[in-house]
Amino acid sequence: MSDNLSKKELFDLIYISLIGTKITIINSKNKNLIGLSGVLVKESSKLLYLDIKGQIKRILKSVVEIEIEKNGKTLKMDGRLLLFTLKSRIKKLKWRELFSVANFQ
């Protein structure tokens, strides 16, 4: 899944916009997607929009494992970690932080 990522790298990928990042699909339930590579131009709650040689391809996040080139590093992760929009992922993070700080007994 994302075993080669540090906590900070995982945080950066999930909670910071990846628009403009080069993404390669390394595994998928849909075998036709494997090997596709392009620049992320848009993201919705369930889809990645990749610019592949001037064509925009819509890719379901839930069925792919992706490789991301960022800061000279190549990082692998499951697309399901990117489900929902960036705004929704950030809101969920804030709620998790709130509940981890609060001591409910």
C-alpha positions as a printed Julia matrix, in Angstrom:
105×3 Matrix{Float64}:
   0.0    0.0     0.0
   2.2    2.88    1.17
   4.88   1.05    3.13
   7.77   3.03    1.61
   6.47   6.39    2.86
   7.43   8.19    6.04
   4.57   9.7     8.07
   5.43  13.19    6.8
   5.52  12.05    3.15
   2.17  10.29    3.57
   0.72  13.43    5.2
   2.03  15.59    2.34
   0.47  13.32   -0.27
  -2.92  13.0     1.38
  -3.41  16.54    2.71
  -1.63  18.73    0.13
  -2.78  19.28   -3.44
  -1.13  16.99   -5.98
  -2.26  19.03   -9.0
   0.66  19.26  -11.44
   2.32  16.1   -10.12
   3.37  13.28  -12.47
   1.46  10.1   -11.67
   1.95   6.58  -13.05
  -0.53   3.75  -12.54
   1.46   0.71  -11.43
  -1.41  -1.64  -10.56
  -5.13  -1.68  -11.16
  -8.19  -3.9   -11.17
  -8.57  -2.61  -14.75
  -5.48  -4.03  -16.47
  -5.82  -1.49  -19.35
  -4.81   1.29  -16.93
  -1.5   -0.24  -15.85
   1.42   1.77  -17.18
  -0.55   4.94  -17.93
   1.41   8.01  -16.92
   0.51  11.68  -16.95
   0.19  14.92  -15.04
  -2.65  15.32  -12.55
  -4.75  18.27  -13.75
  -7.88  17.84  -11.6
  -9.14  15.74   -8.73
 -12.68  14.95   -7.6
 -13.85  12.82   -4.68
 -13.58   9.57   -6.66
 -11.54  10.44   -9.77
  -8.08  11.54  -10.82
  -7.93  13.5   -14.09
  -4.61  12.83  -15.82
  -3.3   14.69  -18.85
  -1.78  11.94  -20.97
  -0.26  13.29  -24.2
  -2.87  16.05  -24.44
  -5.85  13.82  -23.63
  -7.59  13.96  -20.25
  -8.23  10.48  -18.8
 -10.51   9.94  -15.82
  -9.18   7.31  -13.43
 -11.08   5.85  -10.47
  -9.03   6.31   -7.3
 -10.47   3.18   -5.7
  -9.1    0.73   -8.28
  -5.5    1.88   -8.72
  -2.13   1.81   -7.06
  -0.09   4.82   -8.15
   3.47   6.01   -8.27
   4.04   9.7    -7.64
   7.17  11.66   -8.5
   7.64  14.41   -5.94
  10.76  16.31   -4.84
  13.0   13.94   -6.78
  11.53  10.9    -5.02
   9.26   8.2    -6.4
   6.53   7.25   -3.93
   4.0    4.41   -4.23
   0.56   4.42   -2.66
  -2.92   2.99   -2.91
  -5.35   5.35   -4.66
  -7.94   4.71   -1.93
  -5.87   6.92    0.39
  -6.85   9.83   -1.86
 -10.6    9.16   -1.84
 -12.74  12.26   -1.32
 -11.73  15.78   -2.21
  -8.74  17.51   -0.66
 -11.09  19.76    1.31
 -12.93  16.73    2.75
  -9.67  14.97    3.63
  -8.49  18.07    5.51
 -11.8   18.34    7.41
 -11.51  14.7     8.47
  -7.95  15.33    9.64
  -9.09  18.25   11.82
 -11.81  16.1    13.43
  -9.32  13.28   14.08
  -6.91  15.75   15.74
  -9.75  17.17   17.86
 -10.83  13.72   19.08
  -7.26  12.56   19.72
  -6.64  15.62   21.92
  -9.93  15.31   23.82
  -9.99  12.71   26.56
 -13.38  11.0    26.36
 -14.0    8.38   29.07
